[in-house]
């Protein structure tokens, strides 16, 4: 091949393909060789200083004694040292006192934002805007009450909505009439007299209240008594997209009714519940985290 080399003055091996593709015999650039040997030296030094080579069930420890767990624990200790004074204050103060302290409130909201992202955002959205089928937390409309006490109760014990399925209780005409009336109410109308009469005659007021606003009673201190029934007089729909068909579906099949596949699903887990893991009782969230989350959600909705 070399005898027929069409590039006799070139430093190549004589291997030529397709008339002009050839294999050159030039040495690599000096900078490349320096980098190559430096990388080999680096690997040797690294494996001497840090854990590297597997030996049995473990790796060689390295002269520096460094481990990932050790670095992680040091990092956690540094974070805990920064957070410690704030966490101590939070543990000794009520939620109302924390809200009244701007500096501590800022820390609490920043800390709780992480908790909210881990435990709440999958259903309620990263900003509390509510993913499809789940309540919005960033407005002032509350099913069970938006006070700190109610929010702590909700987060701790969870919620499970309930509404009777009326498909076999009411006639189709009555269901349609109630659904139309609910739409009127949500659109800002006072509702027809016939609608109000049917609403009360069928016992809807037992849960939704005499004024259909979800309020059963208001105590002297301003606390609202509610069973979690929706307010039918505002423009907010618990189950999207709202409107006649949505209202009709809810009236017919109810909420969380066993044995009815079409029923609405409205369940929030209890984050203060205790579970056993390897015979050790573990809570999803402790009291301090629940307090911080209650403050965070309270501030999302502007209080209430």
N, C-alpha and C positions, 0 to 999 in steps of 0.2 A: 504494500500500500504506500509505503514511504517513497518507493521509486517513482510512483505516479502522482506524487504530491503536487497539486497545481499551485501551491503557495510555498515554494522552496525556501524563501527568505524568512519565513515566519516560524516562530518557536511553537510548533504544534507536533502532535504525536503521529501525524500522517493519516489519522482516521478522518475521512471526509465522507459526508453524506449529502445527497442531493446537490452535488456540484460545489456548494460553498459552506455547508455546515461542518465545522471541524472541532476537534478537541484540542485545546491549547494546553501547553505544559508550563505556563507561568506560575511562579510561586505566589501564595496569598500576600496581600499588602502587609507591611510591617505592623500597622496599627491593629489589623485583624488578629495577627499572631500574638501581639501583646495582650489583647483582650482575651484571647483564647486561653493563654497560660494564666492570666490573672483570674479568670473564672474558675479554673481548676484549683488554684491556690485558695480562692475564697471558699470553695466547697470543703476543702481539707480543714481550713481554720474553723469554719462554721460547725462541722461535725465534731470537732474537738471541744468547742465551747458550749454547744447546745445539744439537747436530746436529738438523736438522729437514727442510729442504726438499730434495727430490731434484734434483740437478743432474748430468745425464749418468749415470754409473755410481756416483756417490757423493752424499752429502748435504752441505749446508753445514756446516762444522765447528763453528760456534759460537765465541763469544769465549772461553769457559772451556776449550776444548780437551778436554772430557770425552768418554770413550768407554766403552762397556760392557766391552770387552776390558781396558782399563786398570784399571777398577774391579775386575774379576775377578782380574787378576794381582796387584793390591794385596792383595785379600782372601786369595788363596792364599799370598802372601808372609808375611802376618801369621800364618796358620795354621801354615805351615812353621816360622816362628820360634818358635812355642810348642812344636811337636812335635819340633823338631830335637834338643834335648838327650836326650829320651826315645828317639828313634829311634836316636841314636848309641849309647846304652847297650845297646839291644836288639841292635844289629848286632855288638857286642863280647862279648855274654854268651850262654851256652848257655840252652836252654829251661828246664833244671832250675834254673839260677841265677836266672832271671827269676821263676819260680814261688816261689822262696824269698824274693823281695823284694816285700813287700806293696804298696808304692807303685807300683813298676814293673809288677807284675802287674795292678793296677787299671787302669793306663793301657793295657796290652796288651790286656786283655779289652774295654775300651771301643773301642779301635781295631779289634780283630778282629771285634767285633759288626757293624760296618759291612761288613767284608769278607764275613762270613758271610751277611748279608742280601743282598748283591749276587751272590754266587757259589754259595751252598749252600742257602739257605732254600727255593728253588723245589722241591727234592726232599726235603730233610730237615726242612722246617718252620722257622718263625721262631725257635722255641725248641729245635730239635733233636729235636722229638717225632716226626718222621718222617711225611711225607705218605703216603697210601695207596700201597703197593708199594715203599716205600723204607725203609732201615734207620733205627731210632731211635738217636740219638746221645746222648740224655740218660739212658741207663741204663748199667750196667756190663757189658753183653753185647756182645762184640766178635767179629766173624768173623775178622779178620786180626790182632787184637791191638790193645790200647788204649794201649800205651806211646807216649811222645813220638816215639821213632824210627819206630815202625810207622805212627803217624798221619802223620808227615811223608812217609814212603814212599808211603802211600795217596794223600795229596793231590797229591804230585808226579807219580806215575806212573799214578794211576788204578787201577781194579780191574775185572776182568771175570770174573764167576763162571762156573763150568763144572760141569755134572753130566750124565752120560750119560742119554739117554732109554732107558728099559727096556721100552717097549711091545712091542718085537720081540725082547727078550732074555729076559724073564721071562713065565711064564704069568699069566693073569688071576688065578688063585687065589693065586699067589705075590705078585703086586702088592697084592692086597687084604689078604693076611696081613701084609705089611710095613707097609702103611698103617695097619692096626689097631694093630700093635705100636708104631709111631711115636706114635700118639695116646695109647696107654697110657703111654709114656715121658714124653710132655709133661704128662700128668695126674699125674705124680709116682710112678707105679708103677715097680717094678724091671724090668718087662717079663717076658713069659713065656719059658721056656727054649727053646721052639720058635721064638719070634721071634728070640732071640739066635742060635740055630743058623742060621736062614735068613739073618740079617743078615751073619754071618761067611761063610757058604757062598757067598753071592752077591758077596762082595768089598766090601760097603759100608764095612767097617772101614778099607779102604785110604785113604779120605778122611775119614770121620767119627771115626776112631780106635777103639781097642779098647774104650773105655768109652762110645762113641757121644756123646762130649761135644765133638767137633770138634777135640780135641787129639791130635796125632800123637806129640808128645814134649815134655818139659819139660827145658830145658837147666839146667846147674848154677846159672847166674846168675838163674834164675827166668823166663827168656824162654820163651814158648810157641811151639812150632812147629806151624803150621796152614796148610792150603791154602785156608782160607776156607770150609770146609764147616760147615754149621750144627750147633749143639749140639742133639742130639735128646733131651736129658735135662732140659731146663728147660721153662718154660711159655711161652717166647717163640717165636712163629712168624715166620719170615722173610717168608713170603708170606701175607697175610691172605686170608680170615678164619681160616685154620687149620682143624684138624679132619680128619676122614677124607677127605672129597672133595678138600680142598686137598693133603693129603699124597699121595693117589693120583694127582692131576694131576701133581705134581712128579716122582714116581717114573716115571710113564709117559712124560712129555715132556721131562724134564730141564730144564736151565738153559742158555740161550744156545746151543742146538743148531741149527746151520744147516740150512735146509730143512724145519724143523718149525714150522709157524705157531703151534702151541699151546704151544711152549716158553716157560719163564719168561724174562723179560728182566731182567737184573741187570748193568748196566754203569755205571761211574762214570768220567767223563772225566778225563784227566790235566791237572792245572792247572799243572804245571811244563813242559808241552810247548812247543815252539817252532814258531811259524808265520811264514810270510813275508807281510808286508803291504807292497805296493809295493817289493818287493825288499829290505825291511828285516826282519830277524829280530826277532820280538816274542814274549815269553812271556806267558801268561795271568796268572801271578802270579810275582813274584820270590821269592828265597830268604827275604827278610825277612817278606814277607806270609805265606808258607807256614809259617814258624816261628810267627808270631802265631796263625794259624788252628789249627795243631796244639795250641798251648797252650789256645786257646779251647775246642776240642772235648774236649781232655783234661779240662778243668775242668767241662765240661757233664756228663760221665759220672762225675765224682768221681774221675778218675784210674783207671789200670788198666794 
